[in-house]
Amino acid sequence: MELIIILLWLVLGFAAGAYAGRLDRSAVGWALFSLILSPLIGFIVLLALGPAQARRPCPKCAEKILPSAKLCPHCRTELAEGWAVEPSGY
């Protein structure tokens, strides 16, 4: 019986990590958080936080940065105003 509880705890902890990955959050970090505290607490916190802020790849180095950035923190490229706006459909 204890083995089933431990396996269920592990599966739900990793499921919380996978869900965090779908929300663009750290899957490994949230899996560890859920395994240490509780998978239920991990899911509740993730649901309360919601998805992470959308990030776009830098046009020069392709690292993901916030669309409101004026300077890429990775490659220090100055970004033009509206660089993250996707072109309208054809």
C-alpha positions in Angstrom: 0.0 0.0 0.0 2.8 2.4 0.9 4.4 1.7 -2.5 1.3 2.7 -4.3 1.1 6.0 -2.4 4.8 6.7 -3.2 4.3 5.9 -6.9 1.2 8.1 -7.0 3.0 10.9 -5.3 5.9 10.7 -7.9 3.6 10.4 -10.9 1.5 13.4 -9.7 4.7 15.4 -8.9 6.0 14.9 -12.4 2.6 15.6 -13.9 2.7 19.0 -12.1 6.1 19.6 -13.7 4.8 18.7 -17.1 1.8 21.0 -16.6 4.2 23.8 -15.6 6.2 23.2 -18.8 3.0 23.7 -20.8 2.6 27.1 -19.0 6.1 28.1 -20.1 7.4 27.7 -16.5 10.3 25.6 -15.3 9.2 22.0 -15.5 12.0 20.6 -13.4 11.7 23.3 -10.8 7.9 22.8 -10.4 8.3 19.0 -10.4 10.8 19.3 -7.5 8.5 21.8 -5.7 5.6 19.4 -6.1 7.6 16.4 -5.0 8.9 18.1 -1.9 5.7 19.8 -0.7 2.8 18.1 -2.3 1.6 17.6 -5.9 -1.8 19.1 -4.9 -0.1 22.3 -3.6 2.0 22.4 -6.8 -1.1 22.2 -9.0 -3.0 24.8 -6.9 -0.1 27.3 -7.1 0.3 26.7 -10.8 -3.4 27.3 -11.4 -3.3 30.5 -9.3 -0.2 31.8 -11.2 -1.4 31.0 -14.7 0.8 31.1 -17.8 4.1 32.9 -17.7 4.4 36.1 -19.6 4.7 35.5 -23.4 8.3 35.7 -24.6 9.5 36.2 -28.1 12.9 35.2 -29.5 15.4 37.9 -30.0 15.9 38.7 -33.7 19.7 38.4 -33.3 20.5 35.6 -30.8 17.1 33.8 -30.6 17.0 33.8 -26.8 13.5 34.2 -25.5 12.9 37.7 -24.1 9.9 39.8 -23.1 8.2 41.7 -26.0 8.5 44.9 -24.1 12.3 44.7 -24.0 14.2 47.5 -25.6 17.6 45.8 -25.1 18.2 42.1 -25.3 19.7 41.0 -21.9 21.7 38.1 -23.6 23.4 39.7 -26.6 22.8 43.4 -25.8 21.2 44.2 -29.1 19.1 47.3 -29.2 15.6 46.4 -30.3 13.4 48.7 -32.4 10.0 49.8 -31.2 7.4 47.1 -32.0 10.0 44.4 -32.8 7.8 41.7 -31.3 4.6 42.5 -33.2 3.8 39.7 -35.6 3.0 40.7 -39.1 -0.7 40.6 -40.1 -1.9 37.6 -42.0 -1.9 37.5 -45.8 
